[in-house]
Amino acid sequence: MRTIKILAERELRELVPLDLVAVQCVEHAFHSLATKKVAMPSILRLDISEHRGEVDVKTAYVPGLDGFAVKISPGFFDNPRIGLPSTNGLMVLLSSNTGLVQALMLDNGYLTNVRTAAAGAVAAKYLARKDASVAAILGAGIQARMQLQALTLVRPIRQARIWARNAQRAEAVAKELSQQLGFPITAHAEPVEAVVGSDIVVTTTPADKPILSAAWLEPGQHVTAMGSDAQHKNEIDPHAIGLADLYVPDRLSQARSLGELHHAIAARTVAAEASFSELGEIVAGTKTGRSSEKQITLADLTGTGIQDTAIAWLAFAQAGAVGVGSSFEC
């Protein structure tokens, strides 16, 4: 007889809020990816194109950690039209010693959203100017909200701009976040209006054609692209990769096949064999990050299984510490 812990979304929201602890958890995961012999297979992906749906399965084992997560993450991007969230999913935590299931985390995609936003914060911490105070968010979904919230944890954000294809939604999100975060946030009719004059630009959409032009970028800006996690997705003008003074992927091999780098290679603005420092290497201090106030930096975050294992282990540890969750014996 063994016991499996079951954690529901409402419990996970209390156990793992988007705060500095979550950011530090993901930051440590990036550090481990660069310094340990992490086992992280390629993403398993299923496309359901007639419903604008996709399902990703990610996992990673970190030496020394007693558990590893397998995350199933559906994204169905027409769902908001029928009143449903665009992301969903669950995580299964298994023992690294025996392979037995330790916990089921029925998070409906919440932990993925937290770790993704936290990764954006890590990218900004190491690549954006320390005085970066104006943010531009392209998109108005869950990640638009959470990426901006995460930025406030690592940089002195005092103003933000939002653009989305749905202008009414952008207006609503701007109003909501202004009240929540306590600084002015404005909605803009065109993405260029949001980008020009911003210190940090975050793209948070499932776009399959660029929404951010290289021509708009200015010295000193930092860009985090987090929407391109599949071969057909493309938020950033391929010329922006070549224009950037410092391009940083979360995982270079993955970015070459499905990140913004994938499109830059296809457009021949970057050589296929070009090598770049990964975010984890910069976190670990083995490679150099931003070296001047005028550099344009660009982080290409495709999402990695080690982030899922890290955030799932944090949730499991927090649940054990406070005695939260149901138990199922089998």
N, C-alpha and C positions, 0 to 999 in steps of 0.2 A: 504494500500500500504506500502510495506517495501522494504528496499534496502539490497542487498547482495553484498559484495565486492568479486571481482574475481581477483586473483593474479596468474600471469603466472610464469613459471620457471625463465625467464630472469629477472623479477622484484624481485623475491625472492632471487636470487643470489646476487643482489645488496643490498637488505635489510638485509639479514642474511648471511654474509660471515663467514667462519670458523676462528673466532678470539676469543679473551679473553671474549668478551661479550657473545658469544655463549657458551663457556665453563662454564662461571659463571651461565648462564641460566640453563644448565643441572646440574651443581653442586647444585644449589638451589633446583632443582627438586628432587635430591637424598635426600637432607636435609628434604624436605617436606614429602617424602615417609616414613622417619623414625620418624617424629615428629607430623604429622597431620593424621587425619582420612581419608586418601585417599581412594576413591572407585576405584578399578582397577580390573576388571574381568579378567579371564583367556583369553589367546589369542585364537581367532577363526582362524583356519587354514584349508586351502584347498590345497591338493596336486594334481598336474597334472603330474604324473610320466613319462608318455611317452614323455614329452617335457622337462624333468628336471625342471618342474615349481612348484612353491608354491605361495600361496597368504595368507598373514597374515593380520588380522584385529585387531587393538589395540586401546584402549581408556583408559582414566582415568579422574576422577573428583577430583580436589583439592579444599577443602573448602576455601572459601574466594576469589577464582578466578572466574571472571565473565563469563569465557568461558571454554569449554572443546572440545577436538579434537577427531574425529574418523578417524583413518588412515587406508587406504587400501594400502597394500604394496606387489605387485607381485615381485617375483624373478625368472627369467627364465635363467638358467645358461649356456645354449647352445647359447644364443643370440649373444655373441661376434663372433661366427663362421659365422654369417650372417650380421655382421656389426651393430648390435643393442646392446644397453646397457643391462646388466644383471638385473638391477633393474629399477623399474618404480613406479607409484602410484600417490596418491593424498591424501590431508587431508581436512576434513570438520570441520570447527569451528562452534560450536553451543553455544547459550546463556545458561549459567548455571541457569538463572532465569526463562526463558520461554521455552527453548528447540528449539527456532527458529534458523535457519541457519544464521550465521553472515558472513561467508566467505567460499569460495571455493579456495583451494590452489592447483593449477594444477602444482605441482612441479616436476613431473616425478621422484620422489624418492629423490630429492635434499635435502629436509629438513631432511629426514631420514638419509641420508649420513652425514649431518652436526651433527645431534644429536648423532649419533653412534660414530663418530670420537671424538666429545666433551666428550662423556662418557669415551672413552679410555684415554683422557687427564686427566679427573678427577681421574680415577683409578691410573694413573701414579703419579699424584700430591700427593696422599695420601699413596701410597704403594711402589713406587720406591724410591731408594736412592736419596737424594737431588743432589748428584754429578753425577748421571747417565748421561753418555755422548755418549754411543755407543748403537745403536738400531738395532735389527734384525727384519725384516718384512717378514713373510712367506705369500706369495701371491703377486700378481702383478695387482690386479684390482683396482677399484675405492677406496675401503676402504684401500688398501695398501698405496696408495698415501696420502689419507686424514688422516689416523692414524699417519703416520710419520710427516705430517705437524702439526697435533694437538700436538704431543709430543714436538715439538720445542717451543710451547707456555708455557710449564710448566717445562721443564727440559733443561739443557744446552747441547743439542745434537750437536755433532761435527763430527760424523761419523755414517754411517748406512750401513747395509748389506741387500740384498734382495735375496730371493729364491722363485722360482715358478716352477711348473711342466713344463711350457713352458719357456725354457731357453732364447729364443730370446725375448720374452716379458719381462722377468726379466731384461735383458740387456738394453732394450729400456727404461723401467721405471727408472732404475738406472741412466741412462744418463740424462733423462728428469728432474728427481728430483734433481740431482747434480747441474744442471744449475739453477733450480728454487730456491733451498734452500741455495745454496752457500757453501756446504761442501761435502766431498767425499762420494759417495755411490757406492758400488760395488755389482755386481751380483755374486751369487755362484751356483755351480752345484749341491750341496747337502745341505739339510737344516741344518745338523750338523755343516757345515762350517760357516754358518751365525750365529748360536746360540752360539757356544763356544766363550767365551770372550766378549759377549754382556752384557750390563747392563739391557736392557729392551728387551723383546721378545714379539711381537704382532702377533697373528695368525689371518688371515683375509680371510679364504677360506670356501667354502661349502663342505669341505672334509667329507666323511663318514667313513674314517679310519684314525687313528692317524698319524699326520705328525710331531709331536713334541714328542720325547722320554724323559721319566723321567731320563734316564741315562745321558743325555746331560746337565742337569741343574746344575748350580754352585752356591755356597754360594753368597748371595748378589743380585742375579738376581730377576727381577720382570717379570712376564708373564701376559699378557692380552689376554684372549681367547674371541674373539667376533664373531666367525663364527658359533658356535653351538647354533642355535636358533630353533632347531627341534629335535625330538627324534632320527632320523636316522643320524644326523650330529655328527661328533666326530673328533676334531682336536688334542686333547691332550691325550697322554698315560694315561689311568686311574690310573696308579701307581703314576703319578705326583701329583694328588690331595692329596694322603696320604703322599707323600714325602714333600710337601710344608709345611713350618713352619706356614704360614698364608694363608688360602684359603678364598676368599671373593666373594660371589655371589652378583649380583645386586638385585635379589629377590630370597630368599632361596626356597620358595615353587615352583617357576618356574624352578629353576636350578635342583631341584630334579626330575622334570618330563621331561625336555628337554635340559638341559645344559650339560656341561662336567661332573658335579656332577652325573647326571643321569647314565652315563657310569661307573663312579667309583663305584657307588652303585651296579650296575649290575655285575661288576667284583669282588665285595666284597673287594675292597681295602679301602672302607669307609663304615661305618655302615649306614643303611638306616635312622636311627633315629638321626644321628650325627647333632649337631647344630653348626652353623657358624654365625659370625657377618656379616651383610649385609653392602654394601658400603655406603649406606645412614647413617647408624648408626655411621660409622667411620667419615664420613663428619660432622655429627652433634656433634661428640665428646662424644657420649654415649658409644662407644666401642673403643678399642685400635687398631691402625693400625700397621705399621711397628715399631718395638721396638729395632731393632739392625741392624747394617750394614751388617751382615752376613745372615740374614733371606732370605729364598726363599719365595717370595709372589706370589700369583696367583689370578687374578681376572677373574671371570666367568660372562661375560656380555651377557645375553640372550636377552636384549632389553625390555624396559618396556613402557607401555602406558603413564605413567606420563612424560616421556621424549618427547613424541609426543605432548602432550597437552602443555608442557612448550615451545617447539620451535615454535609451531603454534601460541601460544599467543604472543610470542616475535615478530614474523613476522607481525601479525595483528597490534600490537602496533606501530611497526616501520612504517608500511604502513600508518597508521592514522596520525603519526607525520609528515610525509613528503608529504602526499597527493598522494600516489602511488596506482595504481590499478584501474580496471574498475568497474563500478557499474551496477547491474542488478536489476530492479524493478519488483516486483511480488505481 
